Every structure is written in C-alpha cells, then in structure tokens.
C-alpha cells in the first residue's frame, strides 16, 4: 500500500496504466513494480518450470520474478522487469507464462509432479522409442521460453554513437558520484553512465546527510556541479559489455519499453565508448536466503523493501519479519517503522550481533540472535513465517518477509575486462583483485562498506584518474612511476593550487549508523527446511535439491552444473542466485567456494534488444568523431571540415564571398609574408623513458638519434619489417633518459601498436616505457617570418631550429619546439589540452598584431608541397622505401626494416622515386598518371598537387620511375577520370628555399 507521506515520487502527478487489463493509478517517478505494490498487487508472475506464484524480490535489474510484456504491435517488449520499468501514461503491461490467467494458471499443475521433473529430466526422458517424439515435441516446444516474442516488425528507430573520454564512470551511486566529481574537477573529460532514471543509487533510499544536506538534496547539488563541469551524464544507460582496449558498450534507453518515442522516433541508443580510465561503481546486489517456500510473493530483499519505502513511498507489507546475517537489514526495520509498518521480529543468524544499530534496534523491535528463518507460510502471498529461535520452532504472524543474506559485489564488467577476483570468506563474496585494463572498482562493488568509506573510495579513485595525477608514465619494468610527465612537458596551469581530486572538496557523510555491515554469511539452509522448496534460482525453479541431485549424478564442474540445472541461465543471469549455487556445490564438494570455480561473466550485463545491436550507423553515426581541444573555437568560425582519421580539422577560414581555394591561397600567403597559426593537436605524441629509451628509439626509427643532445630534436621516419616507410615525425631529447616522439596526424593510433610491437615482441628486454600522450597535450604551430616576433612579444624564448625551450606565456607553462613543415621559421607550442583554448586566444591576438591569422589544411598543403615535404597517405603510401622518397637511413642498421632494405629489388634503377612536377599548361590533376606520350605505359603518378604561393604556376609532387635522373624531361600528367591531360616538366621536389635558409636563424 502507499505510505501517507515520503518517497521521491511526485504525488501531484497521477499516471494511469493497466496490468492484465485492469486499470490502476500511480505517480510520476513510480516504477511499474512500486505502483503495483501501492495498489495492493503482490502476485506479478509465474515461474518458468512449475508455474509457482511469484512476486517482487528486488527493486532493480536483478529482479528475477516480476517479468511482464509491455506495449503493443511493433513496440511490444517481453520479459521486461517491472522493477526497471518507469511508469508513463497509457502503459499497458501483461503478465507472462500463465494460462488462462495469472491468478488461475493451469501450468501450476507441474508443481505437484515436481518429483518427476527434477533438474536435467529432459536429458533422461523422451529418449525412445523415436516415433513417440512426434507426439510430445509440440508440447515441449510450446513450453519453452517465458514471454512471447513480438509478432510485428520493429517500428521505432535505434542508433549507434561513439564517444571518447578520459574517464568513464559506470554507476552513479555515492561512489560513482564522488568519483565523477573528483575526476571532472581535476580536469578530466568524464562520462557518467547510470542505468536508473535518477542519479544516486543507494542514496535514494538513505536517510543519511552529506555535507550537511539530505541525500536527495546532495544528489541534486552534485548533478548540477557535474553539469557545470561539462560531464556528460547518461541516464537510463546500462554498460552491457567491457571489451579490449578500454572500449565499453552502453545501451541508453531513450524511452521506456512499449512507449512511443518523440518526433525523432529514437527508442534506444548504443554507445561505443573508448576511454582512458574506467571507474566501476556498480554497487553490490543483496543475496536472498535459503528456506522453505522462499519464493512466495511477499518474500523480498531487505534493501529492496527499504527502497520501496523511502524512494517510492510504498509499504510492501503491514507486518514484517526480517531475517538477516548482517547489520544492513536493520536499516530496513527503521524505515518500515518510520513509514507506519510493524516489525514483528528481526531474526539475526549471528550468534552475538553487537553494533550501534543493533543496540538501537533492540530498544524498538524484537531482535533474536542465533535465529534462522525455516519457512514462509502462504501460497499466493506470505501469511507468516516459521523460525528457529533458541532451538525452538516458532510461528511469526507476518505478511512480509525481508531477507538479507549478505552482498555480492557486481564484478561482471571487471571480469569481462580480464580482471581477477579474491574471495572474502567472512563476507561470503568475491571482490575485484587484479585489473588487466585501465579500470578500478570503487565502493560496494569493491567490497567497501559504510557510506563514509564508499564516498572516500570513489573520491580517491576519481582524483587519481584526473589529468593532474594520471599524467604519469609507467616504469620500464611495468610497475611504479618513472617520473612525473611534468619533468618533460609542463603540468596543467595552476595545478599546484588545485586540491587533489578537485576543487569542490571530498563529500563527507553524516549518518547515525555508518560503518561495515558485519556480515557473517551462512549459505546453508536451516535445519528442518525442505530442500525441494528452497529455491536458489527462482526464475528457472532451480532448488537446493536440484543442485544436490546434479552433484550426485556427477555434474561437479561449475559449468556443467550450470547447464544441467539451468542455474543462472535465466534473464537475470544469476545475479541473485549464482553465488548461492556455488556455495551449495562447494558444500557438497567439501571445498571452499573459490576452489570450485566461477562461471564466465559474459556480455551483455542485462538483456539487450537485438534492434539496439543492429541500430542505424549511417551519417554522423557511421564513425566516431574525435574532437581536438580547440574544436569548439574552430566550429564557431563555421569552416569547411576535413576528416583526418577520426578527427576533423578546418580546411580554411573563408571570408565572405571567398571560395575554399581562394581562402587557402590567402592564408598560405599570410604565412609566407607574415605569420600564421594552426592547431596541430592531432599529431601523434609519445613519451619514451628509461635507461634503454635511446636504444628503443633507434630500434624504431631509421635515422641516427642516440647521440642527439638534450634539448635538441631531429626529423625521423619509421619502417615496417618489409622495409617500407610507415610514418614520419620528429624525436626530441627532453632529458638524458626521456624523449618525446611525434608522428603524423592521424597516425598516432598506428604508432601505438608499432611501438608496442617493437618493445614487447622484438626487444622485450629493453628497459624503456612508452606512454601515449596524444590526448593529454594539445599543440599549436606558429609559422612565418614573424613567428619569432610573436614569441618575443609574449616573452617566450625562440629556440634555434630543431631546438626546444620551456616558456611561460601569461601564466601558462608551454613547451616550445622549433620545427618547420611550411618552409618558414616555425614553432610548435605544447600545453595541457585543457589550457589550449586560452593559449590559442593569447596567440591569436599576438599573431594578428603582426599581420597574421589562423590557417587551415588547404594552406598547409600548399605550403608543404611548395617546400617538398612528404605526407603520410600521399607520398608515404606503404609501398615506398626510404630511397624512393629521398631519405637516408642509418648506415649501421639495427632498426626495424633494415634487413629487408638489403634486398636488391628495393634498389632497382627502375623504382618510382620522388620528384617535383612543374606545369607547362595549367593545374595538375592530383592522382594523374605520368606518361611519356599519349597511350604509353604509365611511369608514375602525381601524389600531391598545388601551386606556387607567391608566384603563378601549378606544381606537384609525384613518384616517377628513375625520377631523379630525369630532371628537365617533359611528360604528360593524364587523368582519365577528370578528362584532363597537362604537360609537366620533371623538377627537384623542393620549389621553395631548397637550402632551408628561411627557417634557420
């Protein structure tokens, strides 16, 4: 029934719905489960095998009993948990697995013959004679499954989306909220995913105060703070799978099951999230207890009862018996009493429970120590309980039985990520141990108990995941820390003044009864209990007797036991039953629970509609979009974009009435004559440290680098094992044993794999660590004859070409690298990503004061073609040796690909090599074939086409057979696809400042 006051529902808003055709009313914020309880409905389903009457057990996704069908036609969705379905006007729900009705189900005839259809009976029956199979096959097929599948095609839309973040927090309970706040306040880009419609988790049913505020008020404050910090909060989003390389899948329910979506028609969204760190804050699931008829409607988890009372303002019963082995259930007793319910008895299986909350309860309720619940009375509803108290059997008058058999941390995602578990014998639970990927479990899912401890645990993990503490490189031997990243690249500005974990301060709880639950688990049924009605898996009707029978028949592997009895194979995947089943097996084996093994935790975590998996992946949803630190600033200029891998970069910043080509030429001329600036955050960036860092770099790169002086850099390139150039970039020696390496735009992810392969496979003995700092550091390039003047105006030192310097620009710590891609004096300025927008604004003002402006990729392409610089994807196409591109390799070899370069074919006179091409007619078509005459065999092709920037004339780079020997030769550049042929003259590939005087002091 509905309590007269309390709950977090909106009592001013009534919501109408039907269940099995009968009309009811609830309130906004109700679930179907809470609304049915409020209307006095306790029978909500039937079990799969015996069709026994079932009611609510839980208040979340672990609910095994109250499964309903929702909606009509193409929106019909079976097997929906009533506890996870939020009420809406017009909701139509029907019960399942019954005929002709829920209250009168002919399938219940299976219950009296249960002895003839025990676990695995179908493996031992219906074997022969074969001709009889036709008689009973139809009946067996019809009995399979629970709800009926939809009979009409799906009518709503489903889509895929991708996202990147520094930290993904799964679960928005107290630990998750604290972790998200700490990480976001520490500068991390955070996504917070919560499967509920509200943030807060267990706090929604708590009477605690945090930072002086009631729990719901603190949740609202925290949610507002997260929004202010730019945290993406996904509600009704369940993390269903954790895969390699810190990629997780989230299913976001945009509308409730069976409900018509809004104008967009979007029902669900499947998120593919790639993240640096994962904080798992999924909580723990309360376990039921074994006793006779423990499946009757009215037998509920104590924590669920507390949630229905405090969150939804519902009394599941008037008079309750509470059976527990821990302190947590005592909170339920106080919650029931405060809402007007009566507590008939607290049956505590512990011999001598003694804690502040137990002592307080003794003054208000009948508390019995060393007491066990033996049986529930009643058929379609609990009418009483039989208990063993002080060795005597007593009957307790009650219409509600609250049970708490301990707590099972939710370790599903941790295990899917390759983590390991430890066994806590006292708590009777597995807790996360070793993490194989970048994940950490916090709060209850890590076995931490007590609100204060949970908040502190989440806060600490969030602070550790923030950039201020995450910017560390692993040690060469895989453990510890080599040095702060700030030893090489400056830390985020103002970091020294920022409190660890964020400026908001760690949330602190004030609660009357806080601390551990003092659980003393006893998985065994009490003496006198009927094992045939002690249900371990209520949905599939798996009893303790079934598990014992399977063990006697030889099914002693946990995986065999699971499949033979169907333990944990229902829609809840054993969330409340698996550990109890393992304990039963361990008791029969006379071994410890961890010794009998674990079943495999596979995705999805909760049932997922196939439509979500097959959702639309076109247009903007086809591929993920990575945004640079300055993406919003660029977008404000509405430039045409160029996809670069998963990134997007401005092609130019056209003025009114200006074409893209005109804008690119204007910007390139600005760089040649004054100064320009461009974001280059998309460059791959790696820190390499350790005693053998130089050796690793020389193993990867084909140029001599080991003797490079500290504070200097050098252009380099990398080869595959077949001798082909795979990428190019620069290498900088920051300290004696610390280096910074850059690779081409969009090539960072590829180089991560290449560096890892060399370090782990080719040279595993090297004492060197590699850390990708791609996302951590943003970069802006200044180029042009006035670039040095811009730095001088800002008080920053301008290092010599291929030198580096540390500078402070308006309070921002910046690393300045002198490297040129344009052919002009140029500098790359590196700063923490979250400081880059401010640095851009400072540079923009200084650049414009020198007559300069930002430029895009069109100008950059013109500049590098005129200078003769090669580009990955154009000249570096995976088929070129260093010699083909005019590059020199280290004479002594020792680098990846060196042995392959000795092959004679790679030094053939006829190989295509890099040349410049000057047009004799007009613009040169990119990709055009190079011919000696019309109809002749192609001798090469145009790789990049541009024009002189300050003068007239089209130019290009290309690959031509024996190219360097053919300077001055006239050829045809023919493009059949464009229908154009122009005459070109072979030239050296450097059309501008071939000696490099302009970028040197």
C-alpha angles and dihedrals in degrees: 000000000000115000112234092240140008136054132100095262124114103248091186091067118067120201122199123213142152133231117194088344096305116121121235139167131225137162136260107276095033123123119220087254096053092044092052091048089049089054093051096256111142101156106078107151152358128244121252103244109023098023090229115173112265137190136177119313101169143019101227145037091309091072108127102178115041100069118154141175115243134195135006139270114344091359095057111125121186129203094030114163110239088211091058099043115092117214122254133171112277096018110161116197130176130192120242143220096031138105134228093351142342095251094044110037119170088199088073085080085085091069098070090050094048091120089065096049106045126152113315094007090138089062090057101037136060090033099129162077089017095219091066091065090082090059099054103025093087093051092049093049092048092052093055121104133013116247124028116255121243113277096203132059121269111270102187132077126254125187144185125230134180129213139180126206142159094236131020114195114198111202129025101219120120094291094044094048092048091048094048092049093049094046094046094046088050091059102264125139102239137194116193116198122193125177092206126078089240133046119238108070110198090003089074088070097037131104092202125120124224122200088349095307131107110257096255091049092049089050090054091049091049091049091052090048091051090052091050090051092053096249114161105229116197113193122192086024117134121196099226101173143019115204139175123305094024095294117149133182120222126189111209115196106213093184132016120265113284094012123121111244124234126264092299089059092218114152103170139001126209111211122203104201124189112190143170097226132016122205111196111205100160097138127218133290119232115235126227123227133243116247135126115295092002088156098066120123105264095043104111140162111265093231090052091053090051090051094050090049100044103029102034102023094236130139107210089196142002099228121030137194112202121205117189147154095199145043097257095080090060088071087061090055092055092045092052092048093049090052093051100265126132125236108213096185144340110221107199114187092201115102097227114007111186125168134120093269093047091050091049091049093052089064092056110026139037101264118189121190123206088021128141132198107234105179145352118232125217136055113231091013136018111263099170148336136242115218137184106226121173089342093307128108112234133181118226122200107228141137093199130049116194115196133188117180095170133278133289114206112230100246099158098111092039089057094043087056090057097261126150131228139226124210119236105201096190094051092037092227145111116242129192116272123165117021114211097191134032094293133120127186117221138185122000094352087062092049094258113146133196125050095252092051092045093052091047092048093052093045092051093050092048092050091049090053094052118102092251090064101021095060094093130113124227119249119258091254092051100258139084126006129299095200141312112287085235088072085075107019123026118263122244111293114269093010092137090064095047117098112236109267095017144313096269095074130235113297113242127204127222111196133152096228112030131153141067122340092235090221119193103186122209111178095180120102114248121261111278096026118136104239091203090067097036096105117206097174106026097186095057094032094241110164134191087253090056091054091048091050093050090050091051089051090056103262096135101141109094091230092050091047091051094053097040094052098026089235109171093001097110126099091280091055092224098298091152099023112041099079093046089051091050090050091052090051091048090051091053091045091045089228134116118273095249090052094062092056138233135271117243118268105222131177138287101063091200130017110286127200115243089228090067091052090049094043125145115287104177134115112358089000095056096083135009120260121223114203123209120224089260098044094112092050091051092045091056087065090053094224125176106262131227118206110230108182103303091334129087124214132185113261092202143324102247120200122221111299093006123129122224092254092048091049092049093050092047091051092047091051089051089056092048094048105030127351139301137190131212134174112247099175089126092072111112110252128194135174114211119190141168142074091294097041092113091049091051092050092050089049091055100036126060097214129080108267110143093091094048109132122241109267094029135101139199139200112249143166137210131225135208118234089264090062096254120134109252101177145339136215143127135290123209128191106220097172137351092278101019128082140176119214127188129195134189124296108278091011097093096095092048091050091051088063093043094051091045091050093052094045098043103031111022099034109013092157095066114113097223135114127211123204124182109223094178096126097031098065128045123199140205124193123214115199134175142066090286095050092098090051090054091055091046091052089055093048094249126138116244108217122213118265110298090010130115137217138182114233140176115220115187090330095315118120108228135180112217119204119187105218130134131212094162102055091248132098101287142174134193113215116203124196136154109289095244090054094050098089090056092046090050091054092050093048093044092059092046094046093050089049087061093049095262137121142189117284135199140216095285091062092041090055093050091048097050094044092052090048092046099239116158123232133210109249094026113049092003096061101149094263101078131096121209089257091055089058097042094254126142123222131209108278097220093055119205095141129113108279096021095116091051092054089066091070109113093224090065090060097047117142090230098058116122111254137187118276140159122244125207117196120237093187117023144302113352115233112238111238092022120152117248111229134177089213139352110290094014124128114278112256097188143325143247111262101181130011128200143129142248108281103210097024135042124264138083120255136178146178121237147163114247133177107261086350103170089055093056102060111152094021117134117231140169121249103205127185112183092184091058094035092232135125124181133179116245136182121223112241141163111285094243111083096165131049096340091185093055095233095140097064095046127078 
